[in-house]
Amino acid sequence: MSVFVLDSNIVSFYLRQNEQIIKNVQSALLDNHEVLISPIAYYEVKRGLMAIKAEKRLKEFAALCRILGVRQLDNTLLDYAAEIYAELRDNKQTIEDADILTAAFCKRHNFMLVTHNTKHFKIISDLNYCDWV
């Protein structure tokens, strides 16, 4: 059984009723894989929906979170993210903190990150990721 972790862009596609994303989520669940929403994606999506007062989408998002689940961050994960940041900086590479935290979350638990933003994540060593779009 694999665990797939949805990045914020994938959650956004899902909420906009992207057929391919919905099909892939359903297929993964039917194949007894776990599908989660990254805690960072939770924050990014919720803040965006709240900022534009998208009440209907906020309710849809809350329902999706109840169905799929959202794991929590802890200090060991934050420490791991700091290590990734330092490694990237040593290699003169940078990405946004949200992406580093998401990558740390997935690497730490050996989860598969599902993202459409592969360009940012390809610089992180040993990160398993795929694009369902």
HELIX and SHEET records of a PDB file:
HELIX    1   1 SER A    8  LEU A   15  1                                   8    
HELIX    2   2 GLU A   19  LEU A   30  1                                  12    
HELIX    3   3 PRO A   39  ALA A   51  1                                  13    
HELIX    4   4 GLU A   55  LEU A   68  1                                  14    
HELIX    5   5 ASN A   75  ASP A   90  1                                  16    
HELIX    6   6 ASP A   97  HIS A  109  1                                  13    
HELIX    7   7 THR A  118  PHE A  121  1                                   4    
SHEET    1   A 4 GLU A  34  ILE A  37  0                                        
SHEET    2   A 4 VAL A   3  LEU A   6  1                                        
SHEET    3   A 4 MET A 112  VAL A 114  1                                        
SHEET    4   A 4 TYR A 129  CYS A 130  1                                        
END                                                                             
